[in-house]
């Protein structure tokens, strides 16, 4: 990000020209204590609703920093309708996965609990914070939706008829580069836990009419790596990287 453009922050409030709003204390601290900005300095704000705005610091107080939106710089981006359904991983790896899902342009992240999932209490607030930070850095104006955790059985039971499920199966499948052409949005990618799916789960996924079973190559990838690889291939072959 260019320093001349000013810092870029997410605000969870709809923006409009002339609207003023106080920033959360961590954001205000970042602007005034870390970036050393003062009243009248420029910032960029995005709200995951309208787009990205040019704004200025309207007031700096002891307890809050107030910003004012001035002009819309670009509307909220349109992203392909791609879901990532991934088994929760240990802290650190699931944070990395959430960051990369945001950076790579996923529309929705669905934590999917399988029999071999070993993570219990998944902290959604922390995952969302990682996605917000990723969006601030990589110029996204739309945040991925973060769904509540769901069991694999429930996910499959309610699967939409019009959405293909790209099943990344460590036991093999059609090479992903051959399988993906023509699988446009709406689509989803399914990634299992570090221990893999058990036989019953694998059979249930494969029985889904919308399932497309794929291989990610000759090496067994860690779950977070597999997710990033599969998203990248889909974006390059069927998503919005084609027009980038």
C-alpha positions, 0 to 999 in steps of 0.5 A, spaced: 500 500 500 502 506 498 504 511 504 501 517 499 494 514 499 494 513 507 492 507 511 486 503 509 481 501 514 475 496 515 469 500 518 463 496 520 458 501 519 455 503 512 459 509 509 456 515 505 459 522 503 459 527 509 458 521 514 462 521 521 463 516 525 468 514 531 473 509 530 474 503 535 479 504 540 484 499 536 484 503 530 484 510 533 490 508 536 493 505 530 492 512 526 494 516 531 500 513 535 503 508 530 502 512 524 502 519 527 496 522 523 493 528 526 486 531 524 485 533 517 490 527 515 487 522 509 485 515 510 481 510 506 475 506 509 471 500 506 465 498 509 463 491 506 457 494 503 458 500 499 465 500 497 472 504 499 471 511 501 476 517 501 476 520 508 479 524 513 480 524 520 475 529 523 477 530 530 482 527 535 480 526 542 483 523 548 478 517 548 476 517 540 478 518 533 473 521 529 473 520 521 469 523 516 467 520 509 468 524 503 468 521 496 467 514 494 473 511 491 470 505 488 464 500 489 464 494 493 467 488 488 463 483 485 466 476 487 465 469 484 460 465 488 465 460 491 465 457 498 470 454 502 468 448 506 474 446 510 475 442 517 477 447 523 485 446 524 489 448 530 490 455 532 495 458 527 493 454 521 486 456 521 488 463 522 492 462 516 487 459 512 482 464 513 487 470 511 488 466 505 481 465 503 480 472 504 486 474 499 484 469 494 477 471 493 473 466 497 465 469 498 464 464 504 468 460 509 464 454 512 468 451 518 466 444 517 466 439 522 468 432 521 469 425 525 477 427 525 476 434 527 480 435 533 479 442 534 473 444 539 472 451 541 473 455 534 473 462 535 470 466 530 471 473 532 479 471 531 478 468 524 474 474 522 479 479 525 484 475 521 480 476 514 479 483 516 486 484 516 487 481 510 482 485 506 485 491 509 492 489 506 490 486 499 485 491 497 479 487 498 472 491 498 468 485 500 469 481 506 468 473 506 462 471 509 464 467 515 458 461 517 457 458 523 461 451 524 456 445 521 457 438 521 459 434 515 453 431 515 448 437 516 452 440 510 451 435 505 444 434 507 442 441 506 447 442 500 444 446 494 442 443 488 445 448 483 452 448 487 458 444 485 462 441 490 469 440 489 471 434 493 479 434 494 480 427 496 487 425 498 485 418 496 485 421 488 480 423 483 480 426 476 486 431 476 484 438 478 486 442 472 482 437 468 476 437 472 475 444 473 474 447 466 466 448 466 465 448 473 463 456 474 460 459 480 456 457 484 461 452 487 464 450 493 471 447 495 471 441 500 477 440 504 478 435 510 482 435 517 489 433 517 487 426 519 483 426 512 476 423 512 474 416 514 471 411 509 463 413 511 464 420 510 468 419 503 462 415 501 457 420 503 461 426 499 461 422 493 454 420 493 452 427 493 450 428 485 453 435 485 460 432 487 466 433 483 472 428 486 479 431 484 486 430 486 491 435 488 497 432 485 502 426 487 503 429 494 499 429 500 498 436 502 497 439 509 489 441 509 491 449 509 496 448 503 490 444 500 485 449 501 490 455 498 492 450 492 485 448 490 482 456 491 488 458 486 487 453 481 479 454 481 480 462 480 485 461 475 481 456 471 473 458 472 474 464 477 475 472 476 483 471 475 481 470 468 480 477 467 485 480 471 
